[in-house]
């Protein structure tokens, strides 16, 4: 609170009003919010850049990946990285939204679509296929669907409000509607967790589903969308040793992972 008051005094304006619920931003505060966020990102990027001496493969690298990649795919990759570059520290941002690489909100991102900005350097590392999976106990209890039409008789775990995911379901599984989902969530790790618990059938990345001994692929002949995968960084960072080391490591690791699909 003292820092807020000092800032207001220095600017000669009121940024927050006090209420029983805490501080409420004024219109003036909302007007400068974007600039404040840009300053904060620049400060964070400066600290990361200064976390190692020039030429050293050490220091902090901020990485953005989706939730499912961060929880199911990335950990063994970073374990291998630790063996090769133990002085690199990874700050992990888990979000299905694309982090802003132009503003250097992160140093590297793994994206499921190609970048469009010219200032970004991207490497396509493969295509990750998706499939339908269910727990062995669920299939023993409810039977194995033999065609997409049979899914209407089954419990399905699916998206809630994510438009892209709902569109995918509508295109590939016309007999399955959102109203039929027994659990609705836009969190892909949550969808996977419910499939693992035997709640129902869910869409899972093939390498993840195949690696789980209790999950069984359902309707393997059904073509589900595949995720083109890119490792992306800013052109100003590509030759920074710690960023280059992580970028190259992820390129190789995701290439192997996609190949297992």
Backbone as CSV, one residue per row, in Angstrom:
resi,resn,N_x,N_y,N_z,CA_x,CA_y,CA_z,C_x,C_y,C_z
1,UNK,0.830,-1.205,0.000,0.000,0.000,0.000,0.864,1.254,0.000
2,UNK,1.951,1.224,0.746,2.839,2.373,0.800,3.437,2.666,-0.573
3,UNK,3.758,1.617,-1.329,4.330,1.815,-2.661,3.296,2.428,-3.603
4,UNK,2.049,2.000,-3.488,0.987,2.563,-4.319,0.818,4.044,-4.012
5,UNK,0.795,4.371,-2.742,0.643,5.774,-2.345,1.822,6.603,-2.822
6,UNK,3.034,6.058,-2.749,4.213,6.791,-3.221,4.140,7.026,-4.727
7,UNK,3.654,6.016,-5.472,3.516,6.166,-6.917,2.466,7.219,-7.249
8,UNK,1.341,7.186,-6.544,0.301,8.190,-6.779,0.820,9.581,-6.486
9,UNK,1.603,9.717,-5.428,2.162,11.024,-5.071,3.115,11.516,-6.160
10,UNK,3.952,10.590,-6.686,4.911,10.972,-7.723,4.210,11.373,-9.018
11,UNK,3.099,10.712,-9.334,2.369,11.004,-10.566,1.377,12.143,-10.408
12,UNK,1.042,12.449,-9.174,0.060,13.501,-8.933,-1.340,13.121,-9.337
13,UNK,-1.680,11.863,-9.195,-3.010,11.400,-9.564,-3.407,10.241,-8.667
14,UNK,-4.692,9.908,-8.685,-5.196,8.787,-7.895,-5.355,7.584,-8.828
15,UNK,-4.683,6.486,-8.481,-4.737,5.280,-9.301,-5.734,4.262,-8.757
16,UNK,-5.951,4.282,-7.445,-6.848,3.313,-6.826,-7.705,3.998,-5.771
17,UNK,-8.936,3.569,-5.702,-9.800,4.005,-4.604,-9.895,2.865,-3.598
18,UNK,-10.035,3.222,-2.342,-10.081,2.228,-1.279,-11.527,1.860,-0.988
19,UNK,-11.779,0.573,-0.807,-13.106,0.103,-0.450,-12.963,-1.048,0.529
20,UNK,-14.084,-1.555,1.004,-14.045,-2.675,1.943,-13.486,-3.928,1.276
21,UNK,-13.523,-3.971,-0.067,-13.008,-5.118,-0.801,-11.561,-4.955,-1.242
22,UNK,-10.939,-3.839,-0.832,-9.547,-3.603,-1.199,-9.404,-2.432,-2.146
23,UNK,-8.384,-2.485,-3.016,-8.102,-1.402,-3.951,-8.855,-1.619,-5.265
24,UNK,-9.500,-0.554,-5.733,-10.242,-0.598,-6.992,-9.581,0.373,-7.963
25,UNK,-9.142,-0.091,-9.144,-8.453,0.802,-10.083,-9.382,1.895,-10.629
26,UNK,-8.853,3.108,-10.706,-9.588,4.226,-11.286,-9.466,4.160,-12.815
27,UNK,-10.172,5.045,-13.521,-10.069,5.101,-14.976,-8.644,5.452,-15.396
28,UNK,-7.986,6.313,-14.600,-6.607,6.683,-14.904,-5.692,5.453,-14.834
29,UNK,-5.906,4.609,-13.817,-5.101,3.395,-13.688,-5.356,2.445,-14.852
30,UNK,-6.606,2.325,-15.259,-6.929,1.443,-16.377,-6.312,1.940,-17.672
31,UNK,-6.195,3.283,-17.803,-5.637,3.866,-19.025,-4.147,3.565,-19.172
32,UNK,-3.437,3.420,-18.048,-1.991,3.178,-18.113,-1.647,1.712,-17.860
33,UNK,-2.663,0.853,-17.763,-2.426,-0.548,-17.414,-1.551,-1.253,-18.443
34,UNK,-1.826,-1.024,-19.748,-1.043,-1.699,-20.778,0.421,-1.274,-20.724
35,UNK,0.648,0.013,-20.507,2.032,0.497,-20.414,2.731,-0.096,-19.194
36,UNK,2.004,-0.211,-18.097,2.583,-0.791,-16.887,2.940,-2.256,-17.106
37,UNK,2.056,-2.980,-17.794,2.349,-4.388,-18.069,3.576,-4.518,-18.969
38,UNK,3.685,-3.643,-19.985,4.845,-3.678,-20.882,6.131,-3.408,-20.105
39,UNK,6.080,-2.463,-19.173,7.250,-2.182,-18.343,7.612,-3.389,-17.487
40,UNK,6.603,-4.056,-16.943,6.856,-5.235,-16.105,7.477,-6.359,-16.934
41,UNK,6.949,-6.567,-18.164,7.520,-7.610,-19.022,8.958,-7.276,-19.390
42,UNK,9.208,-5.996,-19.695,10.568,-5.582,-20.045,11.520,-5.788,-18.871
43,UNK,11.032,-5.492,-17.673,11.858,-5.694,-16.474,12.177,-7.168,-16.274
44,UNK,11.168,-8.030,-16.453,11.394,-9.461,-16.309,12.375,-9.972,-17.361
45,UNK,12.231,-9.495,-18.599,13.129,-9.920,-19.672,14.557,-9.477,-19.389
46,UNK,14.705,-8.261,-18.829,16.034,-7.757,-18.472,16.695,-8.644,-17.424
47,UNK,15.918,-9.019,-16.403,16.461,-9.872,-15.341,16.875,-11.225,-15.906
48,UNK,16.048,-11.803,-16.800,16.407,-13.086,-17.395,17.663,-12.965,-18.243
49,UNK,17.761,-11.884,-19.016,18.925,-11.695,-19.883,20.208,-11.520,-19.079
50,UNK,20.094,-10.913,-17.900,21.266,-10.653,-17.074,21.580,-11.783,-16.106
51,UNK,20.857,-12.899,-16.203,21.035,-13.979,-15.235,22.228,-14.871,-15.542
52,UNK,22.950,-14.585,-16.617,24.150,-15.355,-16.948,25.135,-14.449,-17.664
53,UNK,26.415,-14.784,-17.568,27.452,-14.020,-18.255,27.387,-14.295,-19.748
54,UNK,27.847,-13.337,-20.577,27.825,-13.545,-22.029,28.573,-14.819,-22.429
55,UNK,27.955,-15.617,-23.303,28.582,-16.844,-23.773,28.356,-18.047,-22.899
56,UNK,27.841,-17.853,-21.692,27.614,-18.952,-20.771,26.279,-19.630,-21.053
57,UNK,26.243,-20.964,-21.023,24.974,-21.677,-21.151,24.430,-21.860,-19.746
58,UNK,23.859,-20.810,-19.227,23.368,-20.788,-17.853,22.381,-19.638,-17.717
59,UNK,21.596,-19.688,-16.643,20.650,-18.619,-16.371,19.219,-19.041,-16.615
60,UNK,18.330,-18.067,-16.580,16.891,-18.310,-16.632,16.340,-18.147,-18.042
61,UNK,15.519,-19.099,-18.469,14.799,-19.025,-19.742,13.322,-19.249,-19.436
62,UNK,12.470,-18.354,-19.910,11.033,-18.480,-19.677,10.393,-19.163,-20.877
63,UNK,9.646,-20.236,-20.591,9.076,-21.087,-21.630,7.563,-21.171,-21.478
64,UNK,6.846,-21.009,-22.581,5.389,-21.097,-22.581,4.951,-22.342,-23.339
65,UNK,4.127,-23.164,-22.680,3.552,-24.354,-23.317,2.106,-24.488,-22.857
66,UNK,1.356,-25.329,-23.535,-0.020,-25.581,-23.125,-0.032,-26.402,-21.834
67,UNK,-1.191,-26.447,-21.193,-1.305,-27.182,-19.931,-0.975,-28.662,-20.098
68,UNK,-1.508,-29.283,-21.137,-1.299,-30.718,-21.309,0.161,-31.017,-21.625
69,UNK,0.799,-30.164,-22.407,2.215,-30.360,-22.714,3.057,-30.172,-21.459
70,UNK,2.719,-29.161,-20.661,3.494,-28.880,-19.463,3.388,-29.952,-18.407
71,UNK,2.269,-30.679,-18.367,2.069,-31.689,-17.330,2.383,-33.100,-17.800
72,UNK,2.183,-33.399,-19.076,2.320,-34.772,-19.560,3.510,-35.004,-20.484
73,UNK,3.947,-33.990,-21.191,4.944,-34.175,-22.239,6.303,-33.599,-21.857
74,UNK,6.312,-32.413,-21.304,7.556,-31.670,-21.086,8.454,-32.200,-19.968
75,UNK,7.920,-32.686,-18.832,8.801,-33.048,-17.712,9.981,-33.957,-18.073
76,UNK,9.792,-35.077,-18.789,10.972,-35.890,-19.122,11.948,-35.172,-20.045
77,UNK,11.438,-34.260,-20.865,12.323,-33.487,-21.732,13.227,-32.571,-20.905
78,UNK,12.653,-31.938,-19.898,13.450,-31.054,-19.051,14.391,-31.840,-18.150
79,UNK,14.014,-33.065,-17.800,14.923,-33.921,-17.041,16.178,-34.212,-17.861
80,UNK,16.004,-34.483,-19.152,17.150,-34.697,-20.033,17.975,-33.424,-20.180
81,UNK,17.285,-32.283,-20.260,17.994,-31.005,-20.367,18.881,-30.779,-19.146
82,UNK,18.387,-31.111,-17.961,19.151,-30.928,-16.726,20.451,-31.724,-16.760
83,UNK,20.408,-32.894,-17.387,21.612,-33.716,-17.461,22.669,-33.086,-18.354
84,UNK,22.221,-32.360,-19.373,23.154,-31.756,-20.324,23.538,-30.333,-19.944
85,UNK,22.558,-29.565,-19.485,22.788,-28.152,-19.138,22.235,-27.879,-17.744
86,UNK,22.918,-28.324,-16.707,22.384,-28.199,-15.347,22.285,-26.769,-14.829
87,UNK,22.887,-25.818,-15.539,22.873,-24.435,-15.055,21.770,-23.597,-15.705
88,UNK,20.964,-24.225,-16.543,19.800,-23.531,-17.107,18.617,-23.704,-16.164
89,UNK,17.960,-22.601,-15.851,16.758,-22.615,-15.024,15.578,-22.266,-15.925
90,UNK,14.539,-23.102,-15.923,13.377,-22.886,-16.785,12.219,-22.336,-15.966
91,UNK,11.742,-21.181,-16.370,10.493,-20.636,-15.827,9.376,-21.083,-16.754
92,UNK,8.427,-21.833,-16.211,7.415,-22.471,-17.045,6.076,-21.757,-16.918
93,UNK,5.557,-21.294,-18.052,4.244,-20.665,-18.105,3.284,-21.624,-18.788
94,UNK,2.278,-22.095,-18.039,1.305,-23.042,-18.579,0.033,-22.305,-18.969
95,UNK,-0.265,-22.289,-20.248,-1.476,-21.626,-20.723,-1.782,-22.101,-22.128
96,UNK,-3.067,-22.235,-22.433,-3.470,-22.564,-23.796,-3.514,-21.335,-24.691
97,UNK,-3.383,-20.149,-24.088,-3.311,-18.906,-24.857,-1.876,-18.674,-25.299
98,UNK,-1.700,-18.048,-26.451,-0.357,-17.803,-26.973,0.310,-16.657,-26.217
99,UNK,1.483,-16.933,-25.665,2.243,-15.890,-24.989,2.806,-14.925,-26.026
100,UNK,3.044,-13.685,-25.605,3.513,-12.639,-26.506,5.038,-12.690,-26.608
101,UNK,5.525,-13.268,-27.706,6.967,-13.360,-27.920,7.550,-12.043,-28.408
102,UNK,6.768,-11.255,-29.134,7.267,-9.968,-29.618,7.594,-9.041,-28.463
103,UNK,6.764,-9.064,-27.426,7.019,-8.249,-26.243,7.954,-8.965,-25.268
104,UNK,8.438,-10.150,-25.661,9.339,-10.964,-24.845,8.731,-11.267,-23.472
105,UNK,7.418,-11.520,-23.484,6.754,-12.007,-22.281,7.343,-13.352,-21.883
106,UNK,7.740,-14.137,-22.903,8.499,-15.367,-22.691,9.635,-15.385,-23.704
107,UNK,10.591,-16.291,-23.491,11.731,-16.396,-24.400,11.484,-17.422,-25.503
108,UNK,10.795,-18.508,-25.152,10.495,-19.581,-26.101,9.054,-20.019,-25.867
109,UNK,8.390,-20.408,-26.946,7.031,-20.953,-26.826,6.923,-22.188,-27.701
110,UNK,6.141,-23.153,-27.236,5.774,-24.298,-28.065,4.325,-24.085,-28.473
111,UNK,4.109,-23.944,-29.772,2.787,-23.601,-30.282,2.268,-24.665,-31.228
112,UNK,0.942,-24.740,-31.302,0.294,-25.694,-32.199,-0.202,-25.006,-33.469
113,UNK,0.414,-23.883,-33.798,0.123,-23.180,-35.055,1.356,-22.368,-35.427
114,UNK,1.603,-22.134,-36.719,2.801,-21.395,-37.124,2.686,-19.919,-36.762
115,UNK,3.784,-19.293,-36.344,3.753,-17.853,-36.038,3.615,-17.040,-37.319
116,UNK,3.000,-15.887,-37.186,2.777,-15.033,-38.359,3.659,-13.792,-38.360
117,UNK,4.263,-13.474,-37.226,5.090,-12.285,-37.144,6.490,-12.556,-37.713
118,UNK,7.000,-11.621,-38.511,8.290,-11.815,-39.167,9.452,-11.807,-38.181
119,UNK,9.288,-11.172,-37.025,10.382,-11.063,-36.060,10.593,-12.344,-35.262
120,UNK,9.787,-13.372,-35.521,9.890,-14.608,-34.769,10.586,-15.685,-35.599
121,UNK,11.361,-16.501,-34.910,12.050,-17.629,-35.530,11.341,-18.902,-35.077
122,UNK,10.937,-19.729,-36.020,10.148,-20.914,-35.679,10.703,-22.149,-36.375
123,UNK,10.593,-23.268,-35.698,10.991,-24.548,-36.258,9.843,-25.523,-36.088
124,UNK,9.323,-26.037,-37.201,8.287,-27.058,-37.112,8.944,-28.372,-36.715
125,UNK,8.428,-28.983,-35.647,9.091,-30.162,-35.092,8.300,-31.450,-35.308
126,UNK,7.136,-31.343,-35.905,6.366,-32.552,-36.157,4.884,-32.322,-36.026
127,UNK,4.138,-33.390,-36.182,2.682,-33.362,-36.081,2.254,-34.409,-35.063
128,UNK,1.516,-33.972,-34.051,1.095,-34.861,-32.971,-0.349,-35.297,-33.222
129,UNK,-0.574,-36.571,-33.488,-1.943,-37.037,-33.755,-2.757,-37.195,-32.476
130,UNK,-4.067,-37.091,-32.609,-4.990,-37.261,-31.498,-5.826,-38.514,-31.716
131,UNK,-6.289,-39.084,-30.625,-7.152,-40.257,-30.723,-8.102,-40.325,-29.543
132,UNK,-9.058,-41.222,-29.615,-10.008,-41.445,-28.527,-9.482,-42.549,-27.614
133,UNK,-9.526,-42.280,-26.291,-9.027,-43.257,-25.326,-10.008,-43.382,-24.167
134,UNK,-10.009,-44.580,-23.578,-10.821,-44.834,-22.380,-10.075,-45.827,-21.498
135,UNK,-10.400,-45.821,-20.227,-9.794,-46.763,-19.290,-10.292,-48.181,-19.583
136,UNK,-9.415,-49.165,-19.366,-9.779,-50.550,-19.623,-11.003,-50.973,-18.809
137,UNK,-11.096,-50.486,-17.569,-12.247,-50.851,-16.733,-13.546,-50.282,-17.301
138,UNK,-13.492,-49.066,-17.838,-14.702,-48.475,-18.428,-15.169,-49.324,-19.606
139,UNK,-14.231,-49.718,-20.471,-14.606,-50.497,-21.651,-15.112,-51.883,-21.268
140,UNK,-14.544,-52.456,-20.198,-15.044,-53.757,-19.734,-16.460,-53.630,-19.203
141,UNK,-16.762,-52.480,-18.626,-18.088,-52.253,-18.025,-19.130,-51.863,-19.060
142,UNK,-18.738,-51.032,-20.020,-19.705,-50.464,-20.956,-19.606,-51.018,-22.371
143,UNK,-18.565,-51.765,-22.644,-18.386,-52.292,-23.980,-17.542,-51.365,-24.836
144,UNK,-17.038,-51.888,-25.937,-16.172,-51.121,-26.836,-16.994,-50.629,-28.025
145,UNK,-17.042,-49.318,-28.267,-17.795,-48.825,-29.437,-17.146,-49.312,-30.729
146,UNK,-17.975,-49.722,-31.670,-17.475,-50.261,-32.931,-17.560,-49.258,-34.073
147,UNK,-18.294,-48.178,-33.865,-18.402,-47.137,-34.887,-18.663,-45.812,-34.189
148,UNK,-18.419,-44.686,-34.883,-18.696,-43.379,-34.268,-20.131,-43.234,-33.789
149,UNK,-21.060,-43.918,-34.457,-22.464,-43.835,-34.049,-22.647,-44.412,-32.643
150,UNK,-21.857,-45.411,-32.305,-21.966,-46.042,-30.985,-21.591,-45.090,-29.848
151,UNK,-20.853,-44.036,-30.167,-20.444,-43.093,-29.117,-21.646,-42.414,-28.473
152,UNK,-22.747,-42.336,-29.188,-23.955,-41.724,-28.624,-24.466,-42.507,-27.415
153,UNK,-24.055,-43.769,-27.292,-24.494,-44.607,-26.180,-23.471,-44.623,-25.039
154,UNK,-22.392,-43.874,-25.217,-21.302,-43.932,-24.240,-21.159,-42.611,-23.482
155,UNK,-20.418,-42.679,-22.376,-20.076,-41.482,-21.611,-18.845,-40.846,-22.252
156,UNK,-18.965,-39.573,-22.570,-17.877,-38.855,-23.235,-17.463,-37.675,-22.375
157,UNK,-16.165,-37.497,-22.225,-15.602,-36.326,-21.545,-15.163,-35.357,-22.630
158,UNK,-15.679,-34.130,-22.597,-15.392,-33.211,-23.691,-15.280,-31.773,-23.266
159,UNK,-15.097,-30.877,-24.234,-14.901,-29.458,-23.935,-16.174,-28.790,-23.430
160,UNK,-15.962,-27.647,-22.809,-17.075,-26.894,-22.237,-17.421,-25.695,-23.119
161,UNK,-16.498,-24.728,-23.217,-16.786,-23.504,-23.968,-15.729,-23.169,-25.019
162,UNK,-14.660,-23.925,-25.082,-13.602,-23.643,-26.056,-14.129,-23.865,-27.472
163,UNK,-14.207,-22.797,-28.240,-14.843,-22.881,-29.556,-14.119,-23.828,-30.500
164,UNK,-12.787,-23.776,-30.494,-12.027,-24.623,-31.411,-12.257,-26.098,-31.098
165,UNK,-12.279,-26.441,-29.819,-12.485,-27.838,-29.429,-13.911,-28.292,-29.739
166,UNK,-14.887,-27.425,-29.481,-16.278,-27.776,-29.781,-16.481,-27.944,-31.290
167,UNK,-15.802,-27.106,-32.074,-15.902,-27.215,-33.528,-15.312,-28.540,-33.998
168,UNK,-14.192,-28.933,-33.387,-13.553,-30.200,-33.750,-14.477,-31.372,-33.465
169,UNK,-15.121,-31.356,-32.312,-16.051,-32.429,-31.952,-17.209,-32.477,-32.941
170,UNK,-17.738,-31.303,-33.284,-18.883,-31.251,-34.208,-18.521,-31.802,-35.580
171,UNK,-17.281,-31.551,-36.029,-16.865,-31.990,-37.355,-16.549,-33.486,-37.395
172,UNK,-15.889,-33.979,-36.356,-15.406,-35.351,-36.382,-16.354,-36.349,-35.744
173,UNK,-17.166,-35.863,-34.807,-18.097,-36.750,-34.109,-19.505,-36.170,-34.207
174,UNK,-20.103,-36.203,-35.395,-21.409,-35.549,-35.582,-22.513,-36.145,-34.720
175,UNK,-22.330,-37.378,-34.269,-23.354,-37.996,-33.435,-23.230,-37.654,-31.969
176,UNK,-22.204,-36.868,-31.609,-21.954,-36.516,-30.212,-22.106,-35.008,-30.043
177,UNK,-22.939,-34.583,-29.125,-23.140,-33.162,-28.863,-22.613,-32.795,-27.488
178,UNK,-22.456,-31.513,-27.263,-21.964,-31.026,-25.969,-22.883,-31.463,-24.838
179,UNK,-24.169,-31.501,-25.101,-25.127,-31.876,-24.057,-24.922,-33.309,-23.572
180,UNK,-24.245,-34.108,-24.393,-24.046,-35.512,-24.042,-22.844,-35.717,-23.117
181,UNK,-21.926,-34.735,-23.066,-20.722,-34.917,-22.265,-21.082,-35.076,-20.797
182,UNK,-20.563,-36.127,-20.182,-20.837,-36.344,-18.758,-19.957,-35.461,-17.881
183,UNK,-18.822,-35.044,-18.421,-17.966,-34.035,-17.787,-17.558,-33.051,-18.873
184,UNK,-17.758,-31.765,-18.616,-17.401,-30.721,-19.580,-16.317,-29.856,-18.966
185,UNK,-15.186,-29.788,-19.628,-14.093,-28.950,-19.160,-13.197,-28.586,-20.333
186,UNK,-12.697,-27.363,-20.338,-11.774,-26.938,-21.380,-10.324,-27.251,-21.028
187,UNK,-10.112,-27.817,-19.852,-8.768,-28.209,-19.427,-8.443,-29.594,-19.986
188,UNK,-7.464,-29.670,-20.854,-7.083,-30.964,-21.425,-6.498,-31.915,-20.376
189,UNK,-5.680,-31.437,-19.419,-5.246,-32.354,-18.357,-6.418,-32.909,-17.554
190,UNK,-7.455,-32.114,-17.332,-8.624,-32.596,-16.600,-9.379,-33.637,-17.417
191,UNK,-9.491,-33.429,-18.724,-10.138,-34.433,-19.573,-9.384,-35.758,-19.488
192,UNK,-8.057,-35.686,-19.568,-7.241,-36.894,-19.479,-7.406,-37.566,-18.119
193,UNK,-7.420,-36.782,-17.053,-7.551,-37.333,-15.709,-8.869,-38.087,-15.550
194,UNK,-9.935,-37.568,-16.130,-11.237,-38.235,-16.016,-11.279,-39.511,-16.855
195,UNK,-10.595,-39.508,-18.002,-10.498,-40.744,-18.775,-9.727,-41.791,-17.980
196,UNK,-8.653,-41.381,-17.330,-7.847,-42.305,-16.527,-8.632,-42.850,-15.331
197,UNK,-9.579,-42.072,-14.838,-10.387,-42.507,-13.699,-11.544,-43.403,-14.115
198,UNK,-11.716,-43.613,-15.435,-12.781,-44.477,-15.904,-14.116,-43.786,-16.058
199,UNK,-14.109,-42.451,-16.089,-15.372,-41.714,-16.222,-15.954,-41.875,-17.617
200,UNK,-15.114,-41.855,-18.637,-15.624,-41.957,-19.993,-14.526,-41.881,-21.025
201,UNK,-14.932,-41.633,-22.274,-14.022,-41.580,-23.424,-13.608,-40.133,-23.662
202,UNK,-12.314,-39.926,-23.950,-11.809,-38.568,-24.156,-10.807,-38.545,-25.303
203,UNK,-10.609,-37.356,-25.874,-9.590,-37.148,-26.901,-8.248,-36.936,-26.206
204,UNK,-7.235,-37.692,-26.635,-5.918,-37.658,-25.995,-4.849,-37.684,-27.086
205,UNK,-3.738,-37.008,-26.839,-2.599,-37.117,-27.751,-2.139,-38.577,-27.784
206,UNK,-1.927,-39.118,-28.974,-1.598,-40.542,-29.109,-0.388,-40.972,-28.280
207,UNK,0.718,-40.240,-28.287,1.856,-40.697,-27.469,1.524,-40.749,-25.981
208,UNK,0.686,-39.831,-25.498,0.292,-39.828,-24.085,-0.609,-41.011,-23.790
209,UNK,-1.602,-41.228,-24.651,-2.525,-42.332,-24.429,-1.841,-43.686,-24.503
210,UNK,-0.934,-43.852,-25.450,-0.255,-45.129,-25.615,0.704,-45.419,-24.462
211,UNK,1.203,-44.367,-23.825,2.160,-44.548,-22.731,1.487,-44.992,-21.436
212,UNK,0.164,-44.850,-21.353,-0.564,-45.239,-20.143,-1.040,-46.679,-20.286
213,UNK,-0.555,-47.605,-19.445,-0.909,-49.022,-19.623,-2.374,-49.335,-19.379
214,UNK,-3.106,-48.445,-18.714,-4.515,-48.709,-18.414,-5.465,-48.060,-19.417
215,UNK,-4.952,-47.258,-20.329,-5.799,-46.641,-21.342,-5.797,-47.495,-22.606
216,UNK,-6.942,-47.536,-23.257,-7.086,-48.272,-24.511,-7.592,-47.308,-25.583
217,UNK,-7.044,-47.435,-26.765,-7.513,-46.584,-27.855,-8.853,-47.092,-28.359
218,UNK,-9.752,-46.165,-28.613,-11.094,-46.476,-29.081,-11.228,-45.991,-30.521
219,UNK,-11.833,-46.821,-31.368,-12.036,-46.478,-32.782,-10.724,-46.002,-33.430
220,UNK,-9.708,-46.843,-33.450,-8.406,-46.416,-33.983,-8.436,-46.024,-35.453
221,UNK,-9.456,-46.490,-36.177,-9.542,-46.126,-37.597,-10.106,-44.716,-37.802
222,UNK,-10.647,-44.124,-36.738,-11.243,-42.798,-36.850,-10.151,-41.733,-36.881
223,UNK,-10.143,-40.928,-37.919,-9.121,-39.899,-38.065,-9.509,-38.666,-37.257
224,UNK,-8.756,-38.412,-36.200,-8.925,-37.208,-35.387,-7.871,-36.209,-35.847
225,UNK,-8.078,-34.950,-35.567,-7.136,-33.919,-35.999,-5.741,-34.170,-35.447
226,UNK,-4.732,-33.676,-36.138,-3.348,-33.746,-35.692,-2.859,-32.322,-35.426
227,UNK,-1.984,-32.194,-34.452,-1.507,-30.883,-34.019,-0.124,-30.604,-34.604
228,UNK,-0.049,-29.677,-35.557,1.255,-29.232,-36.031,1.948,-28.483,-34.899
229,UNK,3.183,-28.825,-34.635,3.863,-28.310,-33.453,5.111,-27.525,-33.857
230,UNK,5.233,-26.332,-33.253,6.333,-25.421,-33.570,7.027,-24.971,-32.291
231,UNK,8.349,-24.867,-32.358,9.120,-24.228,-31.294,9.506,-22.845,-31.812
232,UNK,9.200,-21.812,-31.017,9.292,-20.435,-31.498,10.066,-19.582,-30.504
233,UNK,10.883,-18.662,-31.037,11.549,-17.667,-30.208,11.649,-16.366,-30.988
234,UNK,12.082,-15.302,-30.315,12.283,-14.010,-30.966,13.646,-14.012,-31.647
235,UNK,13.723,-13.379,-32.818,14.987,-13.379,-33.563,16.125,-12.735,-32.776
236,UNK,15.801,-11.820,-31.859,16.845,-11.185,-31.053,17.426,-12.119,-30.005
237,UNK,16.731,-13.240,-29.748,17.165,-14.151,-28.683,17.772,-15.447,-29.212
238,UNK,17.668,-15.685,-30.509,18.006,-17.016,-31.016,19.479,-17.366,-30.818
239,UNK,20.362,-16.370,-30.717,21.780,-16.652,-30.538,22.255,-16.465,-29.106
240,UNK,21.328,-16.202,-28.181,21.681,-16.190,-26.767,21.926,-17.643,-26.361
241,UNK,23.089,-17.983,-25.807,23.440,-19.401,-25.598,22.399,-20.210,-24.849
242,UNK,21.873,-19.700,-23.742,20.904,-20.481,-22.958,19.602,-20.678,-23.728
243,UNK,19.179,-19.658,-24.493,17.956,-19.776,-25.293,18.178,-20.749,-26.445
244,UNK,19.314,-20.631,-27.103,19.632,-21.544,-28.199,19.704,-22.986,-27.708
245,UNK,20.294,-23.203,-26.529,20.413,-24.562,-25.996,19.044,-25.170,-25.738
246,UNK,18.150,-24.407,-25.111,16.805,-24.924,-24.844,16.018,-25.086,-26.132
247,UNK,16.141,-24.133,-27.049,15.440,-24.206,-28.338,15.840,-25.482,-29.084
248,UNK,17.142,-25.733,-29.175,17.613,-26.918,-29.897,17.174,-28.203,-29.192
249,UNK,17.223,-28.202,-27.868,16.824,-29.385,-27.102,15.340,-29.694,-27.325
250,UNK,14.495,-28.661,-27.295,13.066,-28.870,-27.502,12.771,-29.322,-28.929
251,UNK,13.513,-28.785,-29.886,13.317,-29.181,-31.280,13.547,-30.677,-31.457
252,UNK,14.628,-31.178,-30.888,14.936,-32.609,-30.988,13.925,-33.439,-30.191
253,UNK,13.632,-32.992,-28.972,12.752,-33.771,-28.089,11.341,-33.872,-28.636
254,UNK,10.785,-32.759,-29.133,9.435,-32.802,-29.674,9.386,-33.555,-30.999
255,UNK,10.481,-33.528,-31.749,10.530,-34.324,-32.962,10.417,-35.810,-32.645
256,UNK,11.107,-36.256,-31.595,11.020,-37.653,-31.178,9.632,-37.973,-30.647
257,UNK,9.086,-37.046,-29.860,7.765,-37.262,-29.270,6.703,-37.381,-30.357
258,UNK,6.734,-36.472,-31.336,5.754,-36.526,-32.420,5.911,-37.814,-33.224
259,UNK,7.145,-38.296,-33.356,7.389,-39.533,-34.091,6.759,-40.745,-33.431
260,UNK,6.607,-40.686,-32.106,5.981,-41.806,-31.397,4.463,-41.847,-31.645
261,UNK,3.925,-40.758,-32.209,2.511,-40.759,-32.538,2.186,-41.579,-33.744
